[in-house]
Amino acid sequence: MFDEDLIHKALANPFRREILRWLKAPDEYFVRGPTNPGCGVPANAIHARSGLSQSSVSAHVAVLLDAGLLVSTRFGQWMFLSRNEEVIRAFTAHIRLHL
């Protein structure tokens, strides 16, 4: 299940769409760092790539997490982020059906 309005709000911002693009193909956008296979990209890697302040990146990531578009996984001191492909697929199917 997903909240359509939260997803639209999250996707309204170009930087948040860019984060989703980066996480779709992380090997193209991020240098290898601390990794845990299957957990995604370290949150600090998104911050480093963006050039924005940590608080700005955290706020954008929080919106994506609230919308269900991202999943966070804690591994030791690291927080890894990945796309929630199940929600993304359900949302795109919903859009195709209703718009």
C-alpha positions as CSV (number, residue, x, y, z in Angstrom):
1,M,0.0,0.0,0.0
2,F,1.2,3.5,-0.7
3,D,0.0,7.1,-0.2
4,E,-0.3,8.6,-3.6
5,D,-0.2,12.2,-2.4
6,L,3.0,11.6,-0.4
7,I,4.6,10.1,-3.5
8,H,3.5,13.0,-5.7
9,K,4.9,15.4,-3.2
10,A,8.2,13.5,-3.0
11,L,8.5,13.4,-6.8
12,A,7.7,17.1,-7.2
13,N,11.3,18.0,-6.2
14,P,14.0,17.5,-8.9
15,F,16.7,16.6,-6.3
16,R,14.6,13.8,-4.9
17,R,14.0,12.5,-8.4
18,E,17.8,12.6,-8.9
19,I,18.3,10.6,-5.7
20,L,16.0,7.9,-7.1
21,R,17.9,8.0,-10.4
22,W,21.2,7.6,-8.6
23,L,19.9,4.6,-6.6
24,K,18.5,2.9,-9.7
25,A,22.1,2.5,-11.0
26,P,24.3,3.0,-7.9
27,D,27.4,1.6,-9.6
28,E,27.3,4.4,-12.2
29,Y,27.0,7.2,-9.6
30,F,28.8,6.2,-6.5
31,V,32.4,5.2,-5.7
32,R,32.8,2.0,-3.7
33,G,32.9,2.7,0.0
34,P,31.6,0.9,3.0
35,T,29.3,-1.7,1.6
36,N,26.9,-4.4,2.7
37,P,25.6,-6.3,-0.4
38,G,21.9,-5.9,-0.8
39,C,21.5,-3.0,1.6
40,G,22.0,-0.1,-0.9
41,V,24.2,3.0,-0.8
42,P,25.5,4.6,2.4
43,A,23.5,7.8,3.2
44,N,26.7,9.8,3.4
45,A,27.5,8.9,-0.2
46,I,24.4,10.6,-1.3
47,H,25.4,13.7,0.7
48,A,28.9,13.6,-0.8
49,R,27.6,13.4,-4.4
50,S,25.0,16.1,-4.0
51,G,27.1,19.0,-2.9
52,L,24.2,20.1,-0.6
53,S,24.4,20.4,3.2
54,Q,23.9,17.3,5.2
55,S,20.7,18.7,6.8
56,S,19.2,19.4,3.3
57,V,20.0,15.9,2.0
58,S,18.6,14.4,5.2
59,A,15.3,16.4,4.8
60,H,15.0,15.2,1.2
61,V,15.8,11.6,2.1
62,A,13.2,11.8,4.9
63,V,10.5,12.8,2.4
64,L,11.4,9.9,0.2
65,L,11.3,7.5,3.2
66,D,8.0,8.9,4.4
67,A,6.5,8.4,0.9
68,G,7.8,4.8,0.9
69,L,10.0,5.3,-2.2
70,L,13.2,4.5,-0.2
71,V,14.1,1.9,2.3
72,S,16.7,2.4,5.0
73,T,18.8,-0.4,6.5
74,R,21.1,0.1,9.5
75,F,24.3,-1.9,9.5
76,G,26.6,-1.0,12.3
77,Q,27.2,2.7,12.2
78,W,26.1,3.0,8.6
79,M,22.6,3.8,7.2
80,F,22.2,2.4,3.8
81,L,19.5,3.6,1.4
82,S,17.9,1.7,-1.5
83,R,14.8,2.2,-3.7
84,N,11.6,0.5,-2.6
85,E,11.0,-1.2,-6.0
86,E,7.7,-2.8,-4.8
87,V,6.2,0.6,-4.0
88,I,7.6,2.2,-7.2
89,R,6.1,-0.6,-9.4
90,A,2.7,-0.3,-7.6
91,F,2.7,3.5,-8.0
92,T,3.6,3.4,-11.7
93,A,0.9,0.7,-12.3
94,H,-1.6,2.9,-10.4
95,I,-0.7,5.9,-12.6
96,R,-1.0,3.9,-15.8
97,L,-4.4,2.6,-14.8
98,H,-5.9,5.9,-13.5
99,L,-4.3,8.6,-15.6
